[in-house]
């Protein structure tokens, strides 16, 4: 079995995945790695490919794409581990819109650096989240975070953007969502033995730090500390929503009177009436779900990260 299995989503980054396919192959060949490459051809295909590669003894499975591709590969690897059939590490080459999971684990956004990291095989053990409910009653794993409410609608709207890409598409989507999703639903949030019942414009459950390519949802989060960073945004007016968007871009939301911050390894969010929209790593969990149960699976995934020099710079 080859050591590296490289799974490329050709549609990531509006076709950038296909563009970098030969570049990745050339770079990995130059580095002398033992690898195979394949393309995904449908949603969830990367889950199947990653699980199979891990089951067959592959040591590193690499996701070439964005957060959605990384999420699918992560799920495939976790399923293989759960069944005791494989223990491959996760590698990341980022070519998507947000690349927030890669940011959270410290993977370089530069293709050459990411390929060199694969060759160096410097690994970090991270926590993984598990969401149960919505469209996934059997559960879906996530590496970076879950957004419920406003944040999820922003992601849905960003996917519709045809002329904008990356962080600008999320900015435009956030501004549009202010006029689409301004009435906060009442939800029940249970964590650390506490129960809150309140209108919540947004509930963010982060394992990583960033969403949408530039919104610092949990600037102090550590991806290996055994807990989620929970952020709850109360019902506010549209003018305040504009102001909060700027705060999240700067990571300066802590201490704002409309925001509650907590940490917990288990969180349950239930819609008091109607349903709640939610995503995990940018992938839709539900558009009108009744309840999501979220839990940390601590120290459960090995991820390839860049080597650090003594001066703290990334090895290139």
C-alpha positions in Angstrom: 0.0 0.0 0.0 1.3 3.5 -0.8 2.1 5.7 2.1 0.1 8.8 0.9 -3.3 8.8 -0.6 -4.2 12.2 -2.1 -7.8 13.0 -2.5 -8.5 16.0 -4.8 -11.9 17.7 -5.0 -11.7 19.2 -8.6 -14.6 21.6 -7.9 -13.0 23.2 -4.8 -12.2 26.9 -5.1 -14.4 27.1 -8.2 -12.2 24.7 -10.1 -8.9 25.5 -8.4 -8.8 21.9 -7.2 -8.5 20.7 -10.8 -6.0 23.4 -11.6 -3.6 22.3 -8.8 -3.9 18.6 -9.5 -0.8 18.4 -11.8 1.1 20.9 -9.6 0.5 18.7 -6.5 1.6 15.6 -8.4 4.8 17.3 -9.6 5.7 18.6 -6.2 5.1 15.3 -4.4 7.1 13.5 -7.1 10.0 16.0 -6.6 9.9 15.3 -2.9 10.2 11.5 -3.6 7.0 10.5 -1.8 5.2 7.3 -2.4 1.7 8.4 -3.3 -1.5 7.9 -5.3 -3.9 10.6 -6.4 -7.6 10.5 -7.1 -10.4 12.9 -7.8 -13.8 13.0 -6.1 -16.8 12.9 -8.4 -19.8 13.5 -6.1 -20.7 14.8 -2.6 -19.6 12.4 0.2 -17.2 10.6 -2.2 -14.2 11.7 -0.2 -15.6 10.0 2.9 -15.7 6.7 1.1 -12.2 7.2 -0.5 -10.6 8.2 2.8 -12.1 5.3 4.8 -11.1 2.8 2.1 -7.5 4.2 2.0 -7.2 4.0 5.8 -8.6 0.6 5.9 -6.1 -0.6 3.4 -3.2 0.6 5.4 -2.4 4.0 4.0 -0.5 6.1 6.5 -1.5 9.6 5.5 -4.7 10.6 3.6 -4.5 14.1 2.1 -7.5 16.4 1.4 -6.8 18.8 -1.5 -9.7 21.2 -1.4 -11.5 23.4 1.0 -13.2 23.0 4.4 -15.9 20.7 2.9 -13.3 18.3 1.4 -11.3 18.3 4.6 -14.5 17.5 6.6 -15.3 14.6 4.3 -11.8 13.1 4.6 -11.9 13.6 8.3 -15.2 11.7 8.5 -13.8 8.9 6.5 -10.7 8.6 8.7 -12.8 8.7 11.9 -15.1 6.0 10.6 -12.1 3.8 9.8 -10.7 4.4 13.3 -14.1 3.8 14.9 -14.3 0.4 13.2 -10.7 -0.5 14.2 -9.7 -0.9 10.6 -7.2 2.0 10.0 -5.4 4.9 11.7 -4.2 7.1 8.9 -3.2 10.7 9.7 -4.8 13.7 7.9 -2.9 15.9 5.5 -4.2 19.2 4.1 -3.5 21.1 1.0 -5.9 24.1 1.0 -7.5 25.4 -2.2 -11.0 26.2 -1.0 -12.9 29.4 -0.2 -12.3 29.7 3.6 -9.7 27.1 4.5 -10.6 27.7 8.2 -9.8 24.2 9.5 -6.4 24.3 8.0 -5.9 27.7 9.6 -6.9 26.3 12.9 -4.4 23.5 12.9 -1.6 25.7 11.5 -1.3 24.3 8.0 0.4 26.6 5.5 -1.9 28.0 2.7 1.0 27.8 0.3 1.0 24.7 -1.8 4.8 24.2 -1.7 4.9 24.5 2.1 1.9 22.1 2.5 3.6 19.5 0.3 6.9 19.9 2.2 5.0 19.4 5.5 3.7 16.1 4.1 7.3 15.0 3.4 8.4 16.0 6.9 5.6 14.0 8.5 5.4 16.3 11.6 2.2 15.4 13.3 -0.1 17.0 15.9 -2.9 15.2 17.8 -6.1 17.2 17.8 -9.6 17.0 19.1 -12.5 16.3 16.8 -16.1 17.3 17.3 -19.2 15.1 16.8 -22.6 16.5 15.9 -25.7 14.3 16.3 -29.1 15.4 15.0 -30.5 17.4 12.1 -29.9 15.7 8.8 -27.3 13.4 10.5 -29.1 11.4 13.3 -26.2 8.9 13.0 -23.7 11.7 13.7 -21.2 13.7 11.6 -17.6 14.6 12.7 -16.2 18.1 12.3 -12.7 19.5 12.8 -13.3 23.3 12.9 -16.7 24.3 14.2 -20.5 24.3 14.0 -22.5 27.4 13.3 -26.2 27.6 14.3 -28.5 30.4 13.2 -27.1 33.6 11.5 -23.7 32.0 10.9 -25.2 29.1 9.0 -27.4 31.3 6.8 -24.3 33.3 5.9 -22.6 30.1 4.7 -25.7 29.2 2.7 -25.8 32.6 1.1 -22.0 32.6 0.4 -22.4 29.4 -1.6 -24.8 31.3 -4.0 -22.2 34.0 -4.7 -21.1 33.7 -8.3 -18.8 36.7 -8.7 -17.1 36.8 -5.3 -14.7 34.3 -3.9 -13.0 33.6 -0.5 -13.5 36.0 2.4 -15.2 38.7 0.2 -18.0 36.3 -0.6 -18.6 35.7 3.2 -18.6 39.5 3.9 -21.2 40.1 1.2 -23.2 37.1 2.4 -23.1 38.4 6.0 -24.4 41.8 5.0 -27.2 40.2 3.0 -28.1 37.9 5.8 -28.7 40.9 8.1 -31.8 41.5 6.1 -32.8 37.8 5.8 -32.2 36.5 9.3 -32.7 39.2 11.8 -35.4 37.6 14.1 -33.6 35.4 16.5 -35.3 32.1 17.3 -35.7 31.0 20.9 -33.4 28.1 21.7 -32.5 25.9 24.7 -28.7 25.7 25.2 -27.4 23.1 27.7 -23.8 23.0 28.7 -21.6 22.5 31.9 -24.8 21.8 33.9 -26.4 25.0 32.9 -29.5 25.6 30.8 -30.2 28.8 28.9 -33.5 29.5 27.2 -33.4 32.6 25.1 -33.6 34.2 21.7 -30.2 33.6 20.1 -29.2 35.2 16.8 -26.2 32.9 16.6 -24.7 29.9 18.5 -21.1 29.2 17.5 -19.5 26.0 18.8 -15.8 26.1 17.9 -13.0 23.5 18.0 -10.8 25.8 15.8 -10.7 29.6 15.8 -12.0 31.0 12.5 -15.0 30.7 10.1 -15.8 32.2 6.8 -12.2 32.9 5.8 -11.7 35.7 8.3 -14.3 35.8 11.1 -12.5 35.1 14.4 -15.2 33.2 16.2 -13.0 31.9 19.0 -9.6 33.7 18.9 -8.4 32.0 22.0 -9.5 28.5 21.1 -7.0 25.6 21.2 -7.8 22.7 18.9 -6.4 20.1 21.4 -7.7 21.4 24.8 -10.6 18.9 25.1 -13.4 21.5 25.0 -15.4 23.6 22.6 -15.4 27.4 22.7 -19.1 28.4 22.8 -20.3 31.8 21.7 -24.0 32.9 22.0 -25.2 36.1 20.4 -28.4 37.6 21.8 -31.2 39.2 19.7 -29.9 42.7 18.6 -31.0 45.3 16.1 -29.7 45.5 12.6 -27.3 48.4 13.4 -25.8 46.3 16.2 -25.5 43.4 13.8 -23.3 45.5 11.5 -21.1 46.4 14.5 -20.8 42.8 15.7 -19.7 41.6 12.2 -16.8 44.1 12.5 -16.0 42.8 16.0 -15.9 39.2 14.8 -13.6 40.2 12.0 -11.3 41.7 14.6 -11.8 38.9 17.2 -12.8 41.6 19.7 -16.3 40.4 20.6 -15.3 39.1 24.1 -16.9 41.3 26.7 -19.7 42.7 24.5 -23.0 42.8 26.5 -24.9 40.9 23.8 -22.4 38.0 23.7 -22.0 35.1 26.1 -18.8 33.1 26.1 -18.2 29.7 27.7 -16.2 26.4 27.3 -17.7 22.9 27.4 -17.0 19.4 26.1 -20.7 18.8 25.5 -23.3 21.2 24.2 -27.0 20.6 23.3 -29.0 23.2 21.3 -32.7 22.7 20.9 -35.2 24.8 18.9 -37.9 26.0 21.3 -40.2 26.6 18.3 -39.7 25.9 14.6 -36.3 24.8 13.4 -32.7 26.0 13.4 -30.2 26.2 10.4 -26.8 24.8 11.1 -23.5 23.8 9.4 -20.4 21.9 10.4 -17.1 23.0 8.7 -19.3 24.8 6.1 -21.3 21.6 5.3 -25.0 21.8 5.9 -26.2 19.9 9.0 -29.8 21.0 8.7 -31.8 23.9 7.4 -34.6 23.6 10.1 -33.3 21.1 12.7 -35.0 20.5 16.0 -31.9 19.6 18.1 -28.2 19.1 17.8 -26.0 17.3 20.4 -22.3 18.3 20.2 -19.5 16.5 21.9 -15.7 16.6 21.8 -13.8 13.4 20.9 -10.5 14.3 22.6 -7.1 13.6 21.0 -8.6 11.5 18.3 -6.9 12.6 15.0 -3.3 13.0 13.9 -2.9 16.0 11.5 0.2 16.8 9.5 1.5 20.3 10.3 4.6 22.3 9.2 7.9 21.9 11.1 8.9 24.9 13.1 12.4 26.3 13.1 14.0 27.5 16.3 13.1 31.1 15.4 9.4 30.1 15.0 9.3 30.3 11.2 7.6 27.6 9.2 10.0 25.2 7.5 9.8 25.7 3.8 
